Amino acid sequence: MLTWKSYFSDLPFLAFWYAFAATHLLNFATIDQFADDGMARSLPHVSILDPPFTLADDHPPHNPALGEKFIGLVVDALTTSPAGKILCS
């Protein structure tokens, strides 16, 4: 069975599809949980990572450097977690 989780900072993009999101509440978690799941080797098969849309989504008028920082934090979390060591080997 394919597992998935949507990790979000301030708003999960999938929440725009309210009926879908309401029937999959256990598949949503904060971005902090993404790092914890990586350290615990419990990442799902598919991880959807939403940036903080109100600050760092890489689109005007936001500062692209903040979006790049978010991407860097995600890459760092993946490459330093036990799960990442499997992915990067």
C-alpha positions as CSV (number, residue, x, y, z in Angstrom):
1,M,0.0,0.0,0.0
2,L,1.3,3.4,-1.0
3,T,1.6,5.7,2.0
4,W,1.6,9.5,1.9
5,K,1.6,12.6,4.1
6,S,1.3,16.3,3.5
7,Y,3.7,18.3,5.7
8,F,2.9,22.0,5.9
9,S,4.2,25.1,7.4
10,D,1.2,27.4,7.6
11,L,-1.3,26.0,5.2
12,P,-1.5,22.6,3.5
13,F,-2.1,23.2,-0.2
14,L,-4.3,20.1,-0.3
15,A,-6.6,21.8,2.1
16,F,-8.0,23.7,-0.9
17,W,-9.8,20.4,-1.7
18,Y,-11.7,20.5,1.6
19,A,-13.7,17.3,1.1
20,F,-10.6,15.3,0.3
21,A,-8.6,16.8,3.1
22,A,-11.4,16.3,5.6
23,T,-11.4,12.5,4.9
24,H,-7.6,12.2,5.2
25,L,-6.8,14.2,8.3
26,L,-4.3,11.7,9.6
27,N,-2.2,12.4,6.4
28,F,-1.5,16.0,7.4
29,A,1.3,17.0,9.7
30,T,3.4,20.0,10.4
31,I,6.8,20.5,8.7
32,D,8.5,19.8,12.1
33,Q,7.0,16.4,12.0
34,F,8.7,15.8,8.7
35,A,12.1,16.1,10.4
36,D,11.0,13.9,13.2
37,D,9.6,11.2,10.8
38,G,12.9,11.3,9.0
39,M,14.9,10.8,12.1
40,A,12.6,7.9,13.1
41,R,12.8,6.3,9.7
42,S,9.1,6.6,9.4
43,L,8.7,8.8,6.3
44,P,5.8,7.7,4.0
45,H,6.4,6.6,0.4
46,V,5.3,10.1,-0.8
47,S,5.9,13.3,1.2
48,I,4.3,16.5,0.1
49,L,6.2,19.5,1.6
50,D,4.5,22.9,1.6
51,P,6.5,26.0,2.3
52,P,5.3,28.8,4.5
53,F,3.0,30.4,1.8
54,T,2.7,33.6,3.7
55,L,6.5,34.1,3.7
56,A,8.7,31.9,1.7
57,D,6.9,30.3,-1.2
58,D,9.5,31.5,-3.9
59,H,6.8,33.5,-5.7
60,P,6.5,37.3,-5.9
61,P,6.3,39.4,-3.9
62,H,8.1,37.1,-1.4
63,N,11.9,37.0,-1.2
64,P,13.2,34.1,-3.2
65,A,16.1,33.7,-0.8
66,L,13.6,32.6,1.9
67,G,12.1,29.9,-0.4
68,E,15.7,28.7,-1.1
69,K,16.3,28.6,2.6
70,F,13.2,26.4,3.0
71,I,14.4,24.0,0.3
72,G,17.9,23.9,1.9
73,L,16.3,22.9,5.2
74,V,14.4,20.1,3.6
75,V,17.4,18.8,1.8
76,D,19.4,19.0,5.0
77,A,16.7,17.1,6.9
78,L,16.7,14.4,4.3
79,T,20.4,14.0,4.0
80,T,21.2,14.0,7.7
81,S,18.3,11.7,8.7
82,P,18.8,7.9,9.0
83,A,16.2,7.5,6.2
84,G,18.3,9.9,4.1
85,K,21.3,7.8,4.4
86,I,19.5,5.0,2.7
87,L,18.2,7.4,0.0
88,C,21.6,8.9,-0.7
89,S,23.7,5.8,-0.7
